[in-house]
């Protein structure tokens, strides 16, 4: 057990050491975003899910096209009792063709619902993309912050080592007491612990970076200015209510639900189709290929009118309406979530900016104070503890400043994500955009026939209209709620 523990400890030490061994090349945020945009598993999986969803339009439009089937059957009959001794064989073969002409809107509304669900899926893809890129930005900022904190801890350790050497020398000549030396030793030991924690935290941040970007971070370049960060809360909120992918996906989902309500109502409508059958039968298996005079072609039209379904249709309509109600409520829920996200991210960005400004002044003042205290200690005006305390205050100010830079940057990224403005091309205009519409256009007309448009137009004639669920998709956000949030929002 002891050997195993030592082995695990050795592996951990090697992992930390390898994590600190950064490659020699510089790496920019744009490069990290481009790599994650092309290779991140979560993003690639969502793109595959969207391509799968695109197939629903092919399935919905298949109802516009004819169906063709071939049927073969064979039978053997043998009688008993009074007709004992009778024995006969029969065989038949036929090919059937059926073309729906009008379904009361079932097919047309199904196409509308599929298109709305595909649009909702695209917004969900945008949401995943923004989540991934926000994680890339956070990981990038975390590595830069933790690298800076590690540098601060290393510098602090060097300073305290020199301080201990000076204290020991002064103790030897009787200028200070043993207590002063012990204070220096205690601070040095704490500094070593802080350095170990900083190394571990940097290793954790590098591992997170590798998981979202796809490679270990190199010598990262400074964080660039994020494009499009709003200076006004009202502007951020207005953009978010228009472009936030969660809201847009909820609106498209509502449209699909409304189309499904109309499709369910269409089940009450008649349907008409054209049919044709060609085939024949034979009473002898040995002559199954010779259907002779029994061959015939049958063509006709069929009109079906539902009269009684045992409550099935009415239940489906009620079910579809409740789903539309839920989708309508979800639109408002997404709007409220967006308001909360924008307000929270904006407040965090302002708070981090204030902390950053105060931190810069604190580091400047603490640097001057630390140098002054060290000089005063050399002439006996300050004690060793004064020097140690001032050095600690300086390092704490530097760590706070590094964290404030990271916090402001991440808060700005979260604000852009809440606004719907954190897609790959938004951050890097040179990035080749993945357009989910390309696959949709490629598969939409798979299996299409020249008369698809005609059948679709006919099917929508006299079909139950799509009724908005209380006009929810066009309803403005609750004005009282919006006003309260704007009034309580932090101001720059």
Residue pairs with C-beta under 8 A, 6 or more apart in sequence:
15 203
16 199
16 200
16 203
19 202
19 203
19 206
19 207
19 216
20 150
20 199
20 202
20 203
22 217
22 218
22 219
23 216
23 218
23 219
24 218
24 219
25 218
25 219
26 218
26 219
26 220
26 221
27 217
27 218
27 219
27 220
27 221
28 220
28 221
28 224
29 136
29 137
29 140
29 220
29 221
29 223
29 224
29 427
30 224
30 427
30 428
30 430
30 431
32 136
32 139
32 140
32 209
32 213
32 217
33 133
33 136
33 137
33 424
33 427
33 428
33 431
34 424
34 428
34 431
35 213
35 214
35 215
36 43
36 132
36 133
36 136
36 212
36 213
36 214
37 43
37 129
37 133
37 424
37 431
37 434
39 214
40 132
40 212
40 213
40 214
42 128
42 131
42 132
43 128
43 129
43 132
46 124
46 125
46 128
46 129
47 125
47 434
47 436
49 121
49 125
50 118
50 121
50 122
50 124
50 125
50 436
50 439
51 436
51 439
53 117
53 118
53 121
54 118
54 436
54 439
54 440
54 443
54 444
55 443
56 114
56 117
56 118
57 111
57 114
57 115
57 118
57 440
57 443
57 444
58 443
58 444
58 446
58 447
59 114
60 107
60 110
60 111
60 113
60 114
61 111
61 444
61 447
61 448
61 452
61 456
62 447
63 100
63 103
63 106
63 107
63 110
64 100
64 107
64 449
64 452
64 455
64 456
64 459
65 99
65 447
65 448
65 449
65 452
65 455
66 97
66 98
66 99
66 449
67 97
67 98
67 99
68 95
68 96
68 97
68 98
69 95
69 96
70 93
70 94
70 95
70 96
71 92
71 93
71 94
71 95
71 96
71 279
72 91
72 92
72 93
73 91
73 92
73 93
74 89
74 90
74 91
74 92
74 285
74 288
75 89
75 90
75 91
76 87
76 88
76 89
77 86
77 87
77 88
77 89
77 90
78 86
78 87
78 88
79 85
79 86
79 87
88 283
89 283
89 284
89 285
90 281
90 282
90 283
91 281
91 282
91 283
91 284
91 285
91 288
92 279
92 280
92 281
92 282
93 279
93 280
93 288
93 291
94 277
94 278
94 279
94 280
95 277
95 278
95 279
96 275
96 276
96 277
97 275
97 276
97 277
98 273
98 274
98 275
98 276
99 273
99 274
99 275
99 455
100 107
100 271
100 272
100 273
100 455
100 459
101 272
101 273
101 274
101 301
101 455
101 458
102 270
102 271
102 272
102 458
102 459
102 461
103 266
103 269
103 271
103 459
104 266
104 267
104 268
104 269
104 270
104 271
104 459
104 462
104 463
104 464
105 262
105 263
105 266
105 269
105 459
105 460
105 462
105 463
105 464
106 263
106 266
106 267
106 269
106 271
106 459
107 455
107 456
107 459
108 456
108 459
108 460
108 463
109 259
109 260
109 262
109 263
109 266
109 463
109 464
109 466
110 259
110 263
111 456
112 255
112 256
112 259
112 262
112 466
113 256
113 257
113 259
113 260
113 263
114 256
116 252
116 253
116 255
116 256
116 259
117 252
117 253
117 256
118 440
119 252
119 255
120 248
120 249
120 250
120 252
120 253
120 256
121 249
121 436
122 436
122 437
123 245
123 246
123 248
123 249
123 252
124 245
124 249
125 436
126 245
126 248
126 420
126 423
127 245
127 246
127 249
129 423
129 424
130 245
130 417
130 420
130 422
130 423
131 417
132 212
133 413
133 417
133 422
133 423
133 424
133 427
134 413
134 414
134 417
134 422
135 212
136 212
136 213
137 226
137 409
137 410
137 413
138 410
138 413
139 205
139 208
139 209
139 212
139 213
140 209
140 217
140 220
140 223
141 223
141 405
141 406
141 409
141 410
142 205
142 208
142 209
142 406
143 202
143 205
143 206
143 209
143 217
143 220
144 220
144 222
144 223
144 405
144 406
145 205
145 402
145 403
145 405
145 406
146 198
146 201
146 202
146 205
147 202
147 220
148 402
149 198
149 201
149 202
149 399
149 402
149 403
150 195
150 198
150 199
150 202
152 198
152 395
152 398
152 399
152 402
153 191
153 194
153 195
153 198
153 395
154 195
155 395
156 191
156 194
156 195
156 391
156 395
157 188
157 191
157 192
157 195
159 391
160 184
160 187
160 188
160 191
160 388
160 391
161 188
163 184
163 187
163 188
163 384
163 387
163 388
163 391
164 181
164 184
164 185
164 188
167 176
167 180
167 181
167 183
167 184
167 384
168 181
168 184
170 176
170 180
171 177
171 178
171 180
171 181
175 380
176 384
180 383
180 384
180 385
183 384
183 385
183 388
184 384
184 388
187 388
187 391
187 392
206 216
206 217
209 216
209 217
210 216
210 217
223 405
223 409
226 409
226 412
226 413
226 416
226 427
227 426
227 427
228 416
228 421
228 426
229 349
229 412
229 415
229 416
230 236
230 239
230 415
230 419
231 492
233 342
233 343
233 346
233 486
233 489
233 490
233 491
234 486
236 342
236 346
236 415
236 418
236 419
237 339
237 342
237 343
237 482
237 485
237 486
239 419
239 420
239 421
240 247
240 338
240 339
240 341
240 342
240 418
240 419
240 420
241 247
241 335
241 338
241 477
242 420
243 419
243 420
243 421
244 334
244 338
244 418
244 419
244 420
245 420
246 334
246 337
246 338
247 331
247 334
247 335
247 338
248 420
249 334
250 327
250 330
250 331
250 333
250 334
251 331
251 473
253 327
253 330
254 324
254 327
254 328
254 330
254 331
254 469
254 472
254 473
255 473
256 327
257 320
257 323
257 324
257 326
257 327
257 469
258 324
258 466
258 467
258 468
258 469
259 466
260 320
260 323
260 324
261 317
261 320
261 321
261 324
261 466
261 467
262 463
262 464
262 465
262 466
262 467
263 320
264 313
264 316
264 317
264 319
264 320
265 317
265 464
266 463
266 464
267 306
267 309
267 313
267 316
267 317
268 306
268 313
269 462
269 463
269 464
270 303
270 304
270 305
270 306
271 303
271 304
272 301
272 302
272 303
272 304
273 301
273 302
274 299
274 300
274 301
274 302
275 298
275 299
275 300
275 301
275 302
276 297
276 298
276 299
276 300
277 297
277 298
277 299
278 295
278 296
278 297
278 298
279 291
279 295
279 296
280 291
280 292
280 294
280 295
280 296
281 291
281 294
282 288
282 290
282 291
282 292
282 294
306 313
324 469
325 469
327 469
328 469
328 470
328 472
331 472
331 473
331 475
332 472
332 475
332 477
332 478
335 477
335 478
336 481
338 418
339 477
339 481
339 482
339 485
341 414
341 417
341 418
342 415
342 418
342 419
343 485
343 488
343 489
344 414
345 411
345 412
345 414
345 415
345 417
345 418
346 415
346 489
346 490
347 489
347 490
348 407
348 411
348 414
349 408
349 411
349 412
349 415
350 490
350 491
350 492
351 407
351 411
351 490
352 404
352 407
352 408
352 411
353 408
355 400
355 404
355 407
355 408
356 401
356 404
356 405
356 408
359 397
359 400
359 401
359 404
360 401
362 397
362 400
362 401
363 394
363 397
363 398
363 401
366 390
366 393
366 394
366 397
366 398
367 394
369 390
369 393
369 394
370 390
370 391
370 393
370 394
373 382
373 386
373 387
373 390
374 387
374 390
376 382
376 386
377 383
377 384
377 386
377 387
413 422
416 422
416 426
424 431
424 433
424 434
425 431
425 433
445 452
468 474
